Amino acid sequence: MRFLPVFLDLKAGPVVLIGAGELLRAKLRVLTAAGARIRVHAIDGNRDLTLSSEDAARVEIATGDPLTADLSGVIAIVCAGAGDVGVAMSARAKALGLPVNVMDDLEHSSFIFPAIVDRGDVVVAVGTGGTSPVVARRVREKIEALLPARIGELAEFIGGFRKSINERIAEFPLRRRFWERVIDGPIGASVLAGRKGEADAALKAISNPSEFARADKPEGSVALVGAGPGDPDLLTIKALRALQDADIVFHDELVSPEILDRIRRDTTRVAVGRRVGKPGIGQDAINKRMIEAAQSGQRVVRLKGGDPFVFGRGGEEVEALRTAGVAYSIIPGITAGLGGAADFEVPLTYRHEATRITFLTAHKARDAEAVDWSTLTDTKMTVVVYMGMTAAPAVRAGLFAAGRSPETPVGVFARVTRPDAQGAIGTLRDLPELVRRTHGGPAILIIGDVVRHAGSLRRQTPKQIISDLLDAAE
């Protein structure tokens, strides 16, 4: 490591910025964003820096030769687009013992600018020794994706209590264990979820911080996580973070292997879902196992295909967790209806054509028979049916009986967002045959005029579209 990462106190004094053109302005944007006070020497004479009024209050436009300017109180010197002046300024700065950066010139720099992840009180600097700024930016992007958006708020929250807690816990190791329990437990989770008031009350309620720190049994919690329809890149950042933090994951059978691969390697995985025609362990048993795991101090993830609250029984699980007094959080996922619509370019709403959407489930024929299809005959309504492959004949019969036209466009979209995704498009009359053409689920049915706008139709000529519809109707 050639360059030691350090953090300058920007309140200690101004930064001198010397240079010209867009290079100077780019460094000026970095420094103003950091909140620095800046003394600018624009050696090209162009002093139009286009600053906001807030930034302008912290920027001084200097005149005269920077090589002879007074540098007392200056904390660092930055040269960007300064040419030979930058090299000469580097020699002067080093003679005075001032940190200096000459852009893209390691030989004349005593410090370099890292790629920065800024989360308020939490700042991450990424450097490559000046060899590859692009690599540093890519690493920064990865870190930004993993860091919680409110991690800075968590640091600020802890800072507000640190002095009072440290005064009550004399031993440093015990003090560290206290803050580890706060950060890793429900209090930290509440801050990261935006419930700072709740976290504040919980920390203030700890009457004996030393006893809290010594507690052998960690506090467990459950995260209900939506895995989305299958593509692992559609996992939310928050979901990915939960999978990396989990001690145990209870997952549905239909969660894709690619998503399961995002779970930390040493995490226990338990399959608790069921496939069509095969029994599962039952919802009560799932609830019981989640609660027991959390009460034993484990961080639990209940990983569900799609979204936990869209035909995922997430509401029932939340009720069970509330009753048991277990801390929980909910991380939404992209539901299959939205994933399938995006995958096959079916707009679920369309101006003047479709102004409302209904989501329903018809896992079995008796589910379809229980639906009041008379409420779903509006031609400006898009109907999205989950788990409707087995019940497709009953879905068709119900809509026919209610008066929906046999020529209503229908799409069956299987394994949406996955590499083996497949769609079949036709009319309501063809629905059972369309299901057969997709060669297995899981699948969603989209019923309504919006299916005419599907990408697969737009890629064909009008003659091909008519031919496909006539083939499906035979």
N, C-alpha and C positions, 0 to 999 in steps of 0.2 A: 504494500500500500504506500504509494508516494504521497498522496494528499490526505491529511487527517481531517475528517469532517468536524467543523466547528460551527457555532451559531453566534453571529455578531449581534450585540445589543444595539438595536437601531435607535434607541433613546439616548445613547451615549454621545452621539455627535453626527455630523453630516457625512454623506458619501459624496466624493467628487467624481463626476461623470464627464469624461472628455471624449469628443468624437464628432462624427458628422453623419448626415443622411439617415436612412432608415435603420442602420445598425445602431446608431445612438438612440433613436426613438424606441427601438425594440427593447434595449436595456433599460431605458427610462420607464417603460411600461412595467417591466419586472420589478424595478425598485419602488415605483409608486404603489404597485399592488401590495408590496410587502410593508408599506407604511413608512418608508425611509424618508428622512430629510435629505435633499439632494442639491448639490451645487453643480450647475451644468456649464461646461465650457464648450460651446458649439463652434468648432474651429472653422467651419465653412461659412460662418456668419449668419446662418439661417436660425433665427430664434423663435420661429413659429412652431411651438411644440404641441399645439392643440390639446391643452390640458383641461380637465374639468376644474371647476372653481375649488373643489375640495383638494385636488392634487396640486393645483397651482399654489395653494397656501404653503405647501411644504417644499416647493421648488424655487431655488434662487438662480436667476440667469446671471452668470458671472461675466465680467469683461476683463480684458487684459490677457497677458500671456500665462497659461497654466503652469509653465515651467518656472515662473518666478512668483506665482501666487502664494499667499500665506496659507499654510496647511495646518496651522495649529488647531487642535480639537477635532481634526478629521479622523474618521475611523477606518476608511478604506478608499482606494482609488480604483476606478473602472475606466478602461479605455476601449471604445468600440468604434471602429472606422476612423481611428486617429492616425494611422500611418506612422511616419517617423516620429511624430510627437509622442505617440504611445510608447515607443521604445525608449525615448529620452525620459519620459515621465516614469517609466518603470525603474530606471536607474536612480532617479531622484527619490522615489518612494522607498526603494530598498535601502538607500543610504539613511533615510529617516526612520527606518523600521516600520513603515506602514504597509499593510497588506495591499497588493496590487494585482489586478487582473487585466491582461491585454488580450482581447478577444481573439481566439484561434491562434494563440502564440504561447505555448507552454514554456518556452525558454525564458520569456520575460514576465511570466506570471508567478506570483507566490501563492495565489489561491485561484480556484476555478469555480464557476457557477454550476451547481448540481441541477438535475431535474427535480422539481419540488412538488410534493403532494401537500396541499394546505388544507387542514381541517381545524382551523382556529388555533386552539392551544396545542394541537398535535400537528407537528410538521415533520414530514419525512423527506430526506434529501437522498437522491440517488446519483452516484457518480461513476464514471468509467476511467478516471484518471485523465480525462480530457481526450481520450483516444477515440470515443465514438458517442457523441451526444445523441444520435438517433437510438442507439441501444439503450441509453439511459432513459430516454423518453418512453420507449416501449416497456421497460421495467416499471416506470412510474405509472403507466396506464394499467398494468396488472395490479399494482398495489392499490391504486385508486378503486379498482373494481372490488377488491377484497375488504377494504377498510369501511366500516360503517359510516354513514354520512354524519352521524351525531357523535363520533368518537371524540371530537373536540369538546363537545358539550359534556361528555362524561369526564374528561380531564378537568374541565372548569368546575363541574359539580364536586368532584373529589377535592379540588383545591379549596373550595369553600368550607370544607369540613376538616381539612388536613390538620390545621393547627390545634383545633379543639380536641380531636381524637388523639393526636400525638401527645398532648398534655396528659391524657387519661391512660395511655399505654406507655409505660416507661421502656419496656424491652423492645429493641428494634426488630428482632425476628418475629415477635408476636404482633408487632405493628404491621409488618409486611403481610402476615397471614390474614390480619383483619381486612386489609385493602384487597387482597386477592379474593376473599370471600364476597366482598361487596361487588367487585368488578365482575366476577364470574357467576354471581347469583342473581336472584330476581331483582335486586336493587339496580344493578348495572343494566339488566335487561330492560327495566322500566325507563331508564334514561335514554337508552338507545332507541326505544320505541316511541319516544316523545312524551312520556308520562313523567315529567320531572317532578311535579308536585307529589305524585304517589311515591316516588323514590325518596324525596326529601322527608316525607312523613315516616317512611319505613326506617330510614337511617336514624332519624331523631328518636325513634321508638326503641332503639337498642340501648337498654339501660346500663348494661355492663359490657363495654367493648372488649375487655380482656376475655371474658367468658365466651363471647360471641366468636372471638378469634380462635379459642381453644377447642371449640366444638368439633368433635371428631366426625360427626355426620354432616356431610355437605347438603345443601338445599337443592333438591331436584326440581326439574321443570319439564314441561311438555311443549313442543312446538308443532302445531298442525301445519304441515308444509304442502303446498300445491306443487306437484312435479311437472305440471303442464301436460300436453298431449303426447310427448315422446322425444322431441328434439332436445338434447341436453343443453344446447345453446339458448333455449328459451327459458331455462331456469332463471329466476330473478337472482340478483346478487345476494339478497338477504337469504334466499333459500339455500344457495350454495354455501354461505357462511354457516347456516344451521347444520348442514350435512357435515361440514368439516369439524364442527364443535361437538357433535353428538357422541354420546357413549353407546347408545343403542337406537336402532332405527327399525320401526315396525312399518313394513311397506306392503302395498298392494301387489298382487301377482302381475298385474299388467304394467307396472312401472318398468320402463325400458332398461335393458342391461347397461346402456350407455349412461343413463342417469345414475344407476346404482354404482357405477364406476367413480362417480364424483364423491362418494362417501369416503371418509377417512379410512385407511386400510385396516386399522386396528379396532374399528367400530363393529359392535355386534349387529348383525342383520337378521331380522325375523320376518318371514313372509306370512302375512295374516289375511290376505285377500282371498278371493275365490274366482275361478273361471266359470263360464257357463256350463251347467251340468255337473259341476263338482262342488261338494260342500266345503264351506270355510269353517273357521273356528267360531264364528258368530260375533255379533257386535258387542254383546255383554262381556264375552271373554277378552275381546280386544281392549275394551275399556278397563277391565280389571288388570290386565297385564301392563298397560301404560301407567296406571295409577301406582301399582306396586313398584314399578321401576323408578318412577319419580320419587316416591316416598323413601326409596332406598338411597336416594341422593344422586341418581343418574340424570344426565341431560338426555331427554327422550325426544326423538322426532317421529311423528306419525306422518309418513310420506304417502301421499295420495295422488293418483293420476288426476290430471286436470286441476280443478280448484276444490279445496275442501268443502266449500259451501254451495257447490253446484252439483247436486246429486252425489255428494261425497260423504254424507252422513256426518259432516263436521259439526253440525249443530247438536247432534246427540252426544258426540264426544265432549264438546264444550260443557254441556249440562252435567255430564258425569264428572268432569274435572272440577267444576265449580262445587259440586256437592261434596267431593272429597277434599276440597281445600287445597288443590294442587295448582301451583303457579303455571300459567300457560300463555302462549302467544300464537297468533295466527298469521301465516305468511301466504298470501294468495298466490295462485298460479293461473296460467292461461288455460281457460276451459276449452274442451275439445271443439265446441261449436265455433269459437272464435279462431282457434288454430286451424280447423278445417276450412273455414271461410277464407282465411288468408292464404292457406296452402293452394287452394284451387281457385282463388280470385273470385269468390262469390260474395258480392256486397250484401250483407244481411238486410240493410236498408238502402233504399234508392229513391231519390226525390220523385214524387208524384206516383211512384209504383209500389213502394213498400215503406210504410210509415210506422210499423210496429213489429215486434218479434215475440214469439212465444217459445220458451224452452220447456220440453216435457220429456219424461222418460217412459219407455214402454218395453221393459225388459222381457216380459212374457205376454202371450196373447191376452191373458186375463187383465194385465195392466192396461193394454190398449182398449179392451172392452169397457174398462171403468172410466175412460176419458169421455168427457162431454164434448164430442166432436162438433156439435152444433155451434160452439163458440169459436171455432177455428176455420170457418168457411169464408171469412173476409179475404178477398183477393189481394188486398193491400197488406196482408199479414204474412210474414215469413214464419214458418213453423220449423223448429229444429228439434229433432227427436233423437235422444240419447239411447244407446243400447237397444236400438229398434230393429236389428237384423232378424232375430227370431220371430218378432211380432209383426214383421212387414206386411203379411197378408191381412192381419187384423187392423193394422193402421190404415191400409188402403180401404178395407171394407167400411171402417168407421167414417172416413172422410167421404166415401161414395154415398153412404146412407145419409150423411148430413147435407149432401148436395154439392160437394166440391167437384169441379169438372174433372173428368178422366184425363183431359189434356193438360192439367196443371203440371208445370215443369218440376222435376224431382232430381236430386242428386244424392247418390250414396257414396260417401267418402270414408274409406277405410284406412286405418293406421296413419292418420293424418300427421304431418310434419316429419314422419320417419322416412328413411331412404326407400322403403318398399311401399310407400303410400300409393293408393290406387283409387280412382274415381270412376263412377259410371253415371251417365246422365241420360235421362229420358223423360217419360211422363208418369203421372200417378198410376195409370193403367199398367205400366211396366214394372212397378216397384219390386215385386218378388224376384223377377228376372234380373233387375239391376243389382240386387243384393247378391245373387249367385255369381254375377260377373266380377265382383270385387274379391272373391276368393278368401273370405275370412275377415274377422274383425280384429280389434274393436272398430266400430264404424258409427257414424252419425248420418242421419237423413236430413236433408234440407229440402223443404217443400215450399214452392212459391215462385212467382214470376222472376225473382232475382236470379234464379238458377240460369236463366237465359244469358246472363252476363258473365258466366263462368269463363275463366281463362281458356280452358280446353275447348270451349265452343268458339271463342274469338279467334283461336289459332287455325280454325278450319274455314273453308270456303262455304258460302251459303248452300251450295250443292251438296257438300259433305254433311252439313248439319241436317238437311232434309233427309238425306239417305240414312243417317244414323237414327233419326227419330222414327223413320218408317220401318227400319230393321227391328228396332226395339218394340214397335207396336205389333209386329207380326207374331 
